[in-house]
Amino acid sequence: MDNVPFPAPELGEPYLLTPGPLTTSFEVKQAMLKDWGSWDDDFRAMTQVMRKKLIRLLGDGAEAYDCVPIQGSGSYCVEAMLGTFVPKDGKVLVLANGAYGQRAASTMDYLGRARVVLDKGDYLPPRGADVARILADDPEITHVLAIHCETSSGILNPVEEIAEATKAAGCKLLIDSMSAFGAIPLEPAKLGCAAFVSSANKCIEGVPGFGFVIALTSELEAAKGNSHSLSLDVEAQWTTMNKTGQWRFTPPTHVVAAFLEALGQHESEGGVPARGARYIRNRDVLVDGMRELGFETLLADRWLSPIIVTFFCPADPAFEFNRFYELMKGRGFIIYPGKLTVVDSFRVGCIGRMDEHVMRRVVDAAKEALSQMGVASASPPDAALEERKKLAT
Ligand SMILES: *Cc1c(COP(=O)(O)O)cnc(C)c1O
């Protein structure tokens, strides 16, 4: 592992410290230098291999699941999953603690299907007890949608306790594991999960262009006729793919080729445990280094994911996010503005083709940027720390 080289991206590109699109390897980019016909046997075989390899990441009970790729970005897959597995007369409890939970709720509104939202604000975790209480009070709820890692704050939501409460109430669990799958273990059979989604350009480190729904075969069979949409009908895509080996409409051929290369690299790195371990080291080096500079994380260690970390902006009036962003970019690192409503923040992603040595350079770059701006201390305003106290429970 120590010898795996993580050179600066080619052509002097900056590292993308953003949770997808992210920095990909040279081999992944190189895999796209060829054209494939969508009807051709070679491409059909590529699609089949990809589906099988994804299923192999699921651990015990994987044989009950199948994988259905869907064109578009991750949100297309969330919409496809909700529209396909929630019957027209179903009702979903959406567990929201950030932008992606809110987006799922708004997707339900577009679908014209019933939903209730547990809104925990910017970053507080939905707990198993919350879910149990809501499901006990509302017997009309048929499905629960959980966000695995809520990428807008970086919080790793407690899916195990959510799954337990969902199962105990006899409801079905759907998971948006977009930014977690491939680095954080997710064993759907153990959780009793009906379906979950992820996409090509997150922890598997491919390029953007499609996502995939992984669902119980029994759920796929039962979902015929549910979908509101021709192109987002997961059951129809699944049936066609199994019958003909083809995607129903133009597949993102180059993206699939790149993704297969990325899956190969994921496997040779050591699969989910090794990918997760690298991201954890990335996060630890980043968080330790930034804390040494005086920065504080939004989340307590218990909730910090190895995917993306939110830092409060320093209280020092010499700090200005846009300037900080440009100074970091000038040093080769693209960071991400924060999404908190109460206090100013920014985010740094830990995923993509980079290791702890790169993260050390990120911390050095932040130190130089602060000194160039004349920021004496990176410590956040009191309001930020007050806000964080809410998490203590
Ligand atoms: C990235 C992401 C999505 C999908 O976003 P797109 O911009 O449509 O790719 C959905 N949910 C979560 C938690 C994500 O991190």
PDBQT file of the ligand as one rigid body, heavy atoms in Angstrom, charges set to zero:
ROOT
HETATM    1  C1  LIG A 401     -23.583  12.807  -5.146  1.00  0.00    +0.000 C 
HETATM    2  C2  LIG A 401     -24.780  12.429  -4.406  1.00  0.00    +0.000 A 
HETATM    3  C3  LIG A 401     -26.037  12.285  -5.041  1.00  0.00    +0.000 A 
HETATM    4  C4  LIG A 401     -26.248  12.470  -6.522  1.00  0.00    +0.000 C 
HETATM    5  O1  LIG A 401     -25.898  13.710  -6.955  1.00  0.00    +0.000 OA
HETATM    6  P1  LIG A 401     -25.744  13.979  -8.520  1.00  0.00    +0.000 P 
HETATM    7  O2  LIG A 401     -25.272  15.384  -8.562  1.00  0.00    +0.000 OA
HETATM    8  O3  LIG A 401     -27.038  13.774  -9.159  1.00  0.00    +0.000 OA
HETATM    9  O4  LIG A 401     -24.723  12.984  -9.012  1.00  0.00    +0.000 OA
HETATM   10  C5  LIG A 401     -27.113  11.858  -4.285  1.00  0.00    +0.000 A 
HETATM   11  N1  LIG A 401     -26.982  11.625  -2.975  1.00  0.00    +0.000 NA
HETATM   12  C6  LIG A 401     -25.809  11.761  -2.320  1.00  0.00    +0.000 A 
HETATM   13  C7  LIG A 401     -25.749  11.468  -0.856  1.00  0.00    +0.000 C 
HETATM   14  C8  LIG A 401     -24.669  12.168  -3.015  1.00  0.00    +0.000 A 
HETATM   15  O5  LIG A 401     -23.500  12.313  -2.371  1.00  0.00    +0.000 OA
ENDROOT
TORSDOF 0
